[in-house]
Amino acid sequence: MDTIVIVTGAVSLVAFLSVWTSKVKSTRLPLPPGPRRIPFLGNALDINITEPHVTYTQWKHQYGVFSAANSFIAPTEINSSHA
C-alpha cells in the first residue's frame, strides 16, 4: 500500500513539473547562443574556477559577444564586449 502511494505521488510530481516547466519556458524570451547545458548542473563544470575570464573569452570567439550559460538552474547572460 505504501509503495503505491509513493509511486503515485512521484508520477504526479513528475507530471506536474513537466507541465509547469513547459508553460514557464514558453513565456520566456530566447537566450543568446551558448554551450550545451547539462541538466541541473548547467555549465558549472565548463567554467574554469580559477580563471573564469579565460572560459568567457573562448565562448566570445565561439558564440559571439553575447552568450548564455547556466550555473546550476540560474540562467546567466554573458556580455564579453570591452565597453
Buried (B, 14 or more C-beta within 10 A) or exposed (E): EEEEEEEEEEEEEEEEEEEEEEEEEEEEEEBBEBBEBEEEEBBBEBBEEEEEEEBBEBBBEEBEEBBBBBEEEEEBEBEBEEE
